[in-house]
Amino acid sequence: MTNTTHVNQARQIDWHDAAFDLTRGLAAYTGSDLVAGIANVIGKHPQADIGNAFNHKQVASKVWARQQLYDNLGPSYRRILVVGGWYGILPAMLFDDARFEIGRIVSCDIDPDVEIVAKALNRPFLERFDAMTADMYALDYAAQDADLVINTSCEHIADLRGWLALLPRGTRVLLQSNDYFSEPTHISCVPDLDAFRAQANLASEVFAGALKTKNYTRFMLIGSV
Ligand SMILES: C[S@@+](CC[C@H](N)C(=O)[O-])C[C@H]1O[C@@H](n2cnc3c(N)ncnc32)[C@H](O)[C@@H]1O
């Protein structure tokens, strides 16, 4: 190992400590429970790729989702189910927005490593939040009894129509996908908004839109199955 590698590793360790200190300071300064949750993740789960999950593009797509949800379906939800929910960023952002009245949000992901991180991120909201490890194709959606199902990971699942067919008829959904074909884990990208609409084939649609970012365009549909 070279001296340069040692120096770089030392810098990385320092940067992790600095990120923890900085986010804790930002949480204290802003009083934000969401930033406190991020500091908690950095402190307790240093292996989590939280910088990627909370980068400005991911945040922009979720701010967009939150605003369109508010504008099109309103502020009140009894129980929201988020599938492919990763580290639970969107639930934290919904809890963080005082305009919303939300009874409970449950985040489900097939990756067993992310449940504990989603719970750490949403620690300030734990009375109304839960995370579970499950395959979204294996859930009993009638038993879940959600009044909104969110899937912002449509580009990651092989059969969007097959998954939507598992939801009770009339279930309200918010779906996001993108045209970022070059990312290897994106197995189901769509070239444009019309292709996404055709792929989802929702029974009713209250919103369909596209959000251009530097490297790709994100698509969103809100409606019901
Ligand atoms: C990279 S993440 C989220 C990307 C998305 N654009 C976002 O920010 O919401 C995609 C997540 O989908 C999850 N996932 C993929 N297939 C799944 C399945 N069948 N059931 C549940 N989660 C799944 C992965 O484990 C991963 O955490």
The ligand as an SDF file (V2000), in Angstrom:
LIG
                    3D

 27 29  0  0  0  0  0  0  0  0999 V2000
  -31.7480    2.1160   -6.0630 C   0  0  0  0  0  0  0  0  0  0  0  0
  -33.1790    1.9580   -5.1910 S   0  0  0  0  0  0  0  0  0  0  0  0
  -34.2660    3.2960   -5.4840 C   0  0  0  0  0  0  0  0  0  0  0  0
  -34.2160    4.0210   -6.8020 C   0  0  0  0  0  0  0  0  0  0  0  0
  -35.3380    4.9760   -7.0560 C   0  0  0  0  0  0  0  0  0  0  0  0
  -35.1230    5.7430   -8.2220 N   0  0  0  0  0  0  0  0  0  0  0  0
  -35.6220    5.8440   -5.8420 C   0  0  0  0  0  0  0  0  0  0  0  0
  -34.8210    6.6580   -5.4290 O   0  0  0  0  0  0  0  0  0  0  0  0
  -36.6880    5.6830   -5.2820 O   0  0  0  0  0  0  0  0  0  0  0  0
  -34.1270    0.6400   -5.8830 C   0  0  0  0  0  0  0  0  0  0  0  0
  -34.5900   -0.2540   -4.7850 C   0  0  0  0  0  0  0  0  0  0  0  0
  -35.5560   -1.2010   -5.2920 O   0  0  0  0  0  0  0  0  0  0  0  0
  -35.4020   -2.3780   -4.5340 C   0  0  0  0  0  0  0  0  0  0  0  0
  -36.0700   -3.4950   -5.2090 N   0  0  0  0  0  0  0  0  0  0  0  0
  -35.7660   -4.0360   -6.4150 C   0  0  0  0  0  0  0  0  0  0  0  0
  -36.6020   -5.0710   -6.6870 N   0  0  0  0  0  0  0  0  0  0  0  0
  -37.4660   -5.1780   -5.6290 C   0  0  0  0  0  0  0  0  0  0  0  0
  -38.5460   -6.0550   -5.3120 C   0  0  0  0  0  0  0  0  0  0  0  0
  -38.9160   -7.0380   -6.1270 N   0  0  0  0  0  0  0  0  0  0  0  0
  -39.1970   -5.8600   -4.1400 N   0  0  0  0  0  0  0  0  0  0  0  0
  -38.8330   -4.8710   -3.2860 C   0  0  0  0  0  0  0  0  0  0  0  0
  -37.8030   -4.0220   -3.5290 N   0  0  0  0  0  0  0  0  0  0  0  0
  -37.1250   -4.1700   -4.6870 C   0  0  0  0  0  0  0  0  0  0  0  0
  -33.8830   -2.5190   -4.4210 C   0  0  0  0  0  0  0  0  0  0  0  0
  -33.4920   -3.3920   -3.3940 O   0  0  0  0  0  0  0  0  0  0  0  0
  -33.4500   -1.0720   -4.1830 C   0  0  0  0  0  0  0  0  0  0  0  0
  -33.3240   -0.7610   -2.8030 O   0  0  0  0  0  0  0  0  0  0  0  0
  1  2  1  0
  2  3  1  0
  2 10  1  0
  3  4  1  0
  4  5  1  0
  5  6  1  0
  5  7  1  0
  7  8  2  0
  7  9  1  0
 10 11  1  0
 11 12  1  0
 11 26  1  0
 12 13  1  0
 13 14  1  0
 13 24  1  0
 14 15  1  0
 14 23  1  0
 15 16  2  0
 16 17  1  0
 17 18  1  0
 17 23  2  0
 18 19  1  0
 18 20  2  0
 20 21  1  0
 21 22  2  0
 22 23  1  0
 24 25  1  0
 24 26  1  0
 26 27  1  0
M  CHG  2   2   1   9  -1
M  END
$$$$
